[in-house]
């Protein structure tokens, strides 16, 4: 089977499955008058532990779960005193004013420690389990992109610790993992490129845990976050343009950055959409238990992102898609591991590789029947891109 046929069939199957899952949720809502259950007092709410809670994605999950008012949330993270931890603490302060006790913070939680995770999962009903192939010690991150032996071992130390903690806490009935888009070509398509080791390993983790008797819902989402274009770890959750060195490398006039060809369709995700779907999965376990489920916020080419930026700008400012040269990424990867992940990711999900889970924004329509998506247009407004005037960029 050729690559394009394999990808098309897989994308059609994903779309059909999403429709079945969404239909099931809406059917339950219709039968129960629009909600699964009315939130009770905080003390009676199910408790969800979220690992790696200071990261982009897991912070958003904590925030969205708290906003539902349907769960007590236990935010687990390792290092206090960081800028990211301060943002989590600010969220806790706001939550305490509105719903005392709905959010608790637990620092010092090492994902490699079964003992720490066992304590952290005690009494929980669900867990959001996030694993990474990177390791960190004394604030120094070790990137294992070029080190499959060390990287696989790093991931499995975390998974083994989590498995032991889950088995020690039978109160945990539901685990959610967050994984890359599905593999559509390996063993199916002719001349399929080799899948990067860390993507293959993560795609297998959910089935590994299921084989050990753990009820796992695997949410497949793109690793291209909107926040890659613009993010600040501030003491509020707001994403904004600013004077940081990071902001100066992101969207400006004549610079909308990317690593793929300008006409290649990329699936994007806003971490708040991930958080909303995590809440829905926990709310409807009868629908999502032991299911794989794909989501995205939008599907756009680089050229389409430029068109949206220009369409929504209030001053007629022109933008240009600026692709980071692939050859330069390959060269840099010889001297540093920092670009290995984005380089291999772009190659694997590229024109000759695996492709994304959604072929167009139309394929996301069923998801919107439950949650309106965070569109790129909404992001542009929030970042202040629509107010950039010609010739005013730094």
N, C-alpha and C positions, 0 to 999 in steps of 0.2 A: 504494500500500500504506500502511495506517495505521501509526502509530509503534509501537503495542503489538505488532502482528504482526511488524514488522521486527525488533524487539528479541527477541521470543520465538524466531523462527527462527535468529537469530544466536547466541543463548544455547544453543539445542539443538545447533547445529553445533560450538560450542566444547566442549560437554560430550562430544559424540561423538568429536571429535579428541583430547581429553585421554585418553579411554578407549583409543583406538588407540595413542597414544604410551606410555601406562602398560603396556598389554598387551605392547608390543614390548620394553620394558625387562624386564618380568617373564619374558618368554619367553627372553631372553638369559641372565638370571640362572639360570633353571631349567636351561638347556643347559650353563652353565659352573659349576654347583654353588653358585650363590648370590652370586657376585661376578664382576665383569668381569675383574679381574686382581689378584693379590696385590701389595701395595705392596712395592717394592724399596728399596734404599738411597736415602737422600735425593738423592745425586748423580745417580741414574738416573731420578728422578721427572720427569714433565712439568712445565714451568714456566708458571705463569699470572700475568700482570700484571693488577693491579686498579687502575684509575684512581680518583682522588678518594677515596682510601682512608680519609681521616679523617671522611668523612660518615657519618651513621647507617647507611645501607644498605650502602655499600661496606665500611665497617669490619666489619659483620656477615658480609659475604661473605668477607673475608679470614679472619676467625675460623673460620667454618664450613669453609672449604677447608683450613685448617691442621689442624683437628680430624680431618678424614678421613684424614690421613696419606698421601694419594694424590697430592699435588701439592706442588711447591715454589711458594711464593707470593711475588711481588714487589709490595709495597704502594707505590703511587705517590701522592704528594701534594705540594702546593706549599709550604705554610708550616710550618716547624718552630717549636717553642716555644709552641704553643697548647695549650689544655686538651685539645682533641681529639687533637692529636699526642701528648700525654703518654699518653693512653689507648692509642694504637697502640703506643707504646714499651713500655708495660707488657705488652701482649700479646706483643710480640717477646721480652721478657725471659723470660716463661713458656715460650714456644715453644722458646727456646734451651736451656732446662733439659731438656726432654723430647725434642726432635728438633733438635739443632743444625743450622743451615743451612736449615731448612725455610721460614723466613720472613726476607726481607730488606726493609729500609725504604729508600725513595728519596725524599728531599725535594727541593724546588726544581723539581718537574716542572710546567711551565706547559702547560695543555691547549691553548693557542694556538700552541705552538711545535712545529713539525714536527721540528726538530733534537732537542729534548729528548725528544719521544716516540719518535723513531727510536732514540735511545740506550737508552731505557727498555724498548722492546719487543725489543731485540736478544737473540736466542737463546730467545725465548719460544715456547711451543707454542699458547697461547691468551691472549686479552685480554678482560677485562670493561671495556667502553667506556661510560662515563657522561658525558653531555653536559648542560649547563644553559644556559638562556637568560639567566641572570644573569651579570654581569661584576663583577670585584672588582679594586681597586687600592689598595694601601696600607691594606688592612684594611677598606675601604669597599665595601659591596656595592651595585651598581646593579641595581635591579629593572626588567626590561624588559616587565612585564605590559601596560603601556599604550603600548608602543613597539614595534610589530611590525617596523618598518624596522630599528631598531637591534638588536632582539632576534634577528630572523632572521639578521642578519649575524653576531652574536655566536656563535650556534650553528654556523653554517656555517664560521666560522674554525676552530672546534674540530674539526668533522668533516673539513674539508679537511686540517688538520694530521695528524689521526689516519689518514686515508686514505693520505697520503704515507708516513707511518711504517709502516703495514701493508704497503704495496707494497715498501718498502725492506727488509722483514724477511719473506722467504718462509717462514721457519720457523713463523710464526704461521698455523696451519691453521683456527682456529675463533675467532670473536668473538661475545660475548654482549652484546646491548643490553638495557636496562631501560626499558620504555616504559609509558605509560598504558594503561588498558583499551581494547579495540578500538572502532572507530567502526562502529556498527550501523545508522545512519540516513541519513548524508549520501548523497544521490543515490538513496536507496532509499525512504525514508518520505516521505509527503506532509507538507509544511509543517515539515520538519526545521529546527531552529534552527541558526544559523551556528556552526560549530565554532571554539573559540578558536584563534588562530593558532599558539600554541606547541604545543598538542596535535596539531593537524594536521601541523605540521612534524616533530615527533618520531615520529609514526606513519609518516611517509614515509622516515625516515632509514635504516631497515633495508633497504628495497628500493633506496634510492639506493646503499648500499654493495654490495648484491648485484649491482647493475648494473655495478659496477666490479670484479667478480670476487671479492669477499670473501665467505667462508662465514659467514653471520650467523644466529644463533638469537636471535629477539626474544622476550623474556619480558615478557608483558603482566601488570602487577600494579597494584592500586589505589595511589593516592597518599595514601590515608588509612592512615597507620601507627598501630598501637597506641601507639607512642611519642609521638604527638601529645598523648596524654593524660598521659603521665608519662615523662620521660627526664632523666637527668643525665649530662653528660660527666664522669665521674669517672675515676680511675686504674684502676678495674676496669670490666668490661663490665656490671656489675649496674645495672638500672634500679630506682630506689627513690624513695620519698617523702622529702622533706627540708625544709630551711629556706630553700631558694633562692626567689627571687621567682617562678621558673617553677612550682615545686611548689605555690605558693599560688594559682595560677590553674587548677589541674587538679582531679582528682576529689576532692571533699570531700562531706560530708553536704549534701544539698539542692543539689548541683552536679555533674552529669555533663554536661560541655559538648559542644556540637556546632553545626554550621552548617546542617544539613538539618532538615526537618520531623521530628517525633518518630516518625511512622509510616512514614517512607521507609526502604527497605532499602538499606543501605550495605555494600559489600564492604570488608573490613579486611585488612591484612597485617601480620604481624610480620616484621621484617627478617631474623630468623634463618631463617624459612621461605624467604625469597629466597635466602639463602646456601646452604641445603641443596639447593635446586633448581639453583642454578648449578653446584654440585658434580656433581649427577646429569647435567646436560647435558654437561659436559666429560667425564664418565666414559663416556657412551654417545653419542659423536658419530655413530655409524651410525644412531641413532634421531632425533637432534635437529638434525642439520645442515640449515641453511637452512629451519628450521621456525619458525613463530610458535606461541607456547605461552602459555596463560593460567593464572595461579595466584591464590589468595587464601587467607587464614587463616580467615576466617569471613564470614558474611553476617548482619547484624543491623540492626534498626531502633534508634533511640534509646530507645524504650520497652522493647525487649527487653534492651538493655544495662542499663537501670535494674533490670529484673526480675532479671537475673543478679547484679548487685551486691547487691541485697537478699537474694536466695536464699543467697548464699555468705557474707554477713556473719555473724559469730559472735555479734553482740550485738543483733541486731534493728534495726540502724540503717536508717533510711529514706533513700532518695536521690530526686533529681528531675532529669529531663532539662532542661537549660538551654540553649535555642537562642539563639545569637548572632543578633540580628535582622538579616534580610537588608537591610531598608531602611537600617539603620545602616551595614552594610558598604558599601552603594552610596554613602552619604553620605561615609564616610571615604575611599573610593577616589578621590573628587574631590581630596582634599588630600594623600594619600599613596599610593604604589604598593604598600605592604606587604600590603594585603588583596586586591589584584587577583587574584592566583592562586587563593586559596581561594574567592573570590566567583565567579569565572568557572567554576572547576572544579565547584562545587556546582550552578551553573546548568546546565552542560552535561550532568552526570550525574544531573540531577534528574528529576522526574516527567514533564516535558514534553520532556526532552532525550534523551540517548543511552542512559542506564542503564548498569549494570555488567555484567560478564561472567558472573556467577553469580546465578541467581534465588533460590537457597536454599542452606542448608548441605548439603542432600542432593546438590546438584550438585557438591560438593567430595569426594564419597566416593571417586572413582577416585584422586584425588591422595593420599588417605590410605593407599592400598594400597602406596605407596612411603615416604611420610614422614608420621608423625602430625603433625597441625597444631597450632600454638600457639593454643590457644583463648583466648577472652576471660577465661574462668574462671581459666586458668593465669596470665594477666597480673594479674588482681585479687589473687591470692595473692602473686605476686612483688612487687607494689607495696605490699603491706600494707593494701589497702583492706578486706580481710575482717576486720581487727582494729580498724577505726575504731569508736569507741563514740559513742553519741548525745550530742550537745552538746559534743564534745571537739575540734571542728575549729577551726583558726586562722581 
